[in-house]
Amino acid sequence: MGSIDPATVAVTSLPTNCPPTIVSLAIDEALSASLTANLNKDCRAQIKIAEDGALLEPGIIHVAVDPRYHVVIDSWPNGRIRLVERDPVNGARPSADLLMASLAKTVGAKGVGLLLSGGGEDGAAGMGALRAAEGTCLLQSPDTALIPEMIGAAIAKGIMNFVPPAEFGARLCPPDEATQNAA
């Protein structure tokens, strides 16, 4: 969904009992171990590397960084992560388009997607699918993005719900939703 810095801000701002969360990053595989170790130190929720068949549960953030696989959600509720071998989509693997489209299909109006800084157009079509399913589509504010191409592609599709990094946590997991997850 974007670059490492805004993704770190997003996940470290989530509460311990956050909704099931997947972060998809198209980064060098060599960075994945240090990234997840750092996130585990800084996050209140538990960080796990996305694995095929993993159950999506509150309080767990799955980080998908393996450049061999796309990550999708197979069903909802009681959804599981599926790692899919497939050619890159819009030049990306893992693809934000495929993840967001699966979120739209399985979770629908309850789905929340956040598209972050990054190059290319990956994510724009998936955000369009999420919007069509009446889910919540959030974009990192373009003026805070190091590489705003992905965000610009979503803007071209009419998605204009901008969020500055300082508000990521509150918009991804509003306080009333965090309270409900604690019950």
C-alpha positions in Angstrom: 0.0 0.0 0.0 2.9 2.4 -0.1 6.3 3.3 1.4 7.7 2.1 4.7 7.5 5.4 6.7 3.8 6.1 6.3 3.0 2.4 6.7 4.9 2.4 10.0 3.0 5.5 11.1 -0.3 3.8 10.3 0.4 0.5 12.1 2.0 2.1 15.2 -1.0 4.3 15.6 -3.4 1.4 15.9 -4.6 0.2 19.3 -3.9 -3.3 20.7 -7.4 -4.5 19.8 -7.4 -3.1 16.3 -9.6 -4.7 13.6 -7.9 -7.4 11.6 -5.3 -5.6 9.4 -3.2 -6.4 6.4 -0.4 -4.2 5.3 0.9 -4.9 1.8 4.3 -3.4 0.9 6.2 -3.9 -2.3 9.7 -3.6 -0.8 13.0 -5.4 -1.1 12.7 -8.8 0.6 15.9 -8.2 2.5 14.2 -5.3 4.4 11.2 -7.4 5.6 12.8 -9.1 8.6 14.2 -5.8 10.1 10.9 -4.0 9.2 8.8 -6.5 11.1 11.2 -6.6 14.1 11.0 -2.8 14.3 7.2 -2.8 14.0 6.9 -5.4 16.7 8.9 -3.2 19.0 6.8 -0.1 18.3 3.3 -1.4 17.8 0.7 -2.1 20.4 -1.0 -4.7 18.2 0.8 -8.0 17.3 2.8 -8.0 14.0 3.0 -11.1 11.9 4.4 -11.9 8.4 1.4 -12.7 6.2 1.1 -16.5 5.8 -1.2 -18.5 3.6 -4.2 -19.6 5.6 -3.6 -17.2 8.5 -6.9 -16.3 10.3 -7.7 -12.6 10.3 -8.3 -11.7 14.0 -8.6 -8.5 16.0 -5.3 -7.2 17.4 -3.1 -8.8 14.6 -1.5 -6.9 11.8 -0.3 -9.1 8.9 2.5 -7.6 6.9 2.7 -8.9 3.3 6.1 -8.2 1.7 7.0 -11.4 -0.1 7.6 -10.3 -3.7 6.6 -13.8 -5.0 3.0 -13.6 -3.9 -0.1 -11.4 -3.9 -2.2 -11.3 -0.7 -6.0 -11.5 -0.7 -8.8 -12.2 1.8 -10.8 -15.3 1.1 -14.0 -14.7 3.0 -15.7 -12.8 5.8 -16.3 -13.2 8.6 -13.7 -15.7 9.8 -11.6 -14.6 6.9 -8.2 -16.0 6.1 -5.2 -14.7 4.1 -4.4 -16.4 0.9 -1.1 -15.9 -0.8 -1.5 -16.1 -4.6 1.2 -16.8 -7.1 0.4 -14.6 -10.1 2.1 -12.2 -12.5 2.5 -8.7 -11.2 -0.6 -6.5 -11.4 0.1 -2.9 -12.6 3.8 -3.7 -12.1 3.4 -4.7 -8.4 3.6 -7.9 -6.5 2.1 -7.9 -3.9 -0.6 -5.9 -5.5 -2.7 -3.3 -3.6 -5.3 -3.7 -6.4 -5.9 -7.4 -5.7 -5.9 -6.9 -1.9 -8.4 -4.0 -2.0 -10.6 -5.8 -4.5 -10.7 -8.9 -2.2 -11.5 -6.6 0.7 -14.4 -5.1 -1.3 -15.7 -8.5 -2.3 -15.5 -10.1 1.1 -16.0 -7.3 3.7 -17.9 -4.8 1.5 -19.1 -1.7 3.3 -17.3 -2.6 6.5 -13.9 -2.6 4.7 -11.4 0.2 5.2 -8.5 0.8 2.8 -5.6 3.2 3.0 -3.5 3.9 0.0 -0.1 5.3 0.8 2.9 6.8 -1.0 4.3 4.9 -3.9 5.0 4.8 -7.6 2.8 3.6 -10.4 -1.0 3.0 -10.5 -1.3 0.0 -8.3 -4.1 0.4 -5.8 -6.3 2.8 -7.7 -8.5 0.1 -9.3 -8.8 -1.7 -6.0 -9.8 1.5 -4.2 -12.5 1.9 -6.9 -13.8 -1.6 -6.2 -13.9 -0.8 -2.5 -15.7 2.5 -3.1 -18.3 0.6 -5.3 -18.8 -1.8 -2.4 -19.4 1.3 -0.2 -16.3 0.7 1.9 -14.1 3.4 3.3 -11.4 4.6 0.9 -8.6 6.7 2.5 -5.6 8.3 0.7 -2.5 9.6 2.3 -2.5 13.4 1.8 -0.6 13.9 -1.4 1.4 16.8 0.1 2.8 14.3 2.7 3.7 11.6 0.2 7.3 11.1 -0.9 6.1 9.5 -4.1 2.5 10.5 -4.8 1.9 8.6 -8.1 -0.3 5.9 -6.6 -2.4 8.5 -4.8 -2.7 10.5 -8.0 -4.0 7.5 -9.8 -6.7 7.0 -7.2 -7.5 10.7 -7.4 -8.0 10.3 -11.1 -10.7 7.7 -10.3 -12.5 10.3 -8.1 -11.3 9.1 -4.7 -10.6 12.2 -2.7 -10.7 11.2 1.0 -7.3 12.6 2.2 -5.8 11.7 5.5 -2.6 13.2 7.0 -0.3 10.7 8.7 -1.1 12.1 12.2 -4.7 10.9 11.7 -4.1 7.4 10.2 -4.9 5.5 13.5 -8.1 7.5 14.3 -9.4 7.0 10.7 -8.4 3.3 10.4 -9.8 2.4 13.8 -12.2 5.1 15.2 -12.3 5.1 19.0 -15.8 3.7 19.1 -14.7 0.7 17.0 -11.7 0.1 19.2 -14.0 0.0 22.2 -16.3 -2.5 20.5 -13.3 -4.7 19.7 -12.3 -4.7 23.4 -15.7 -6.2 24.5 
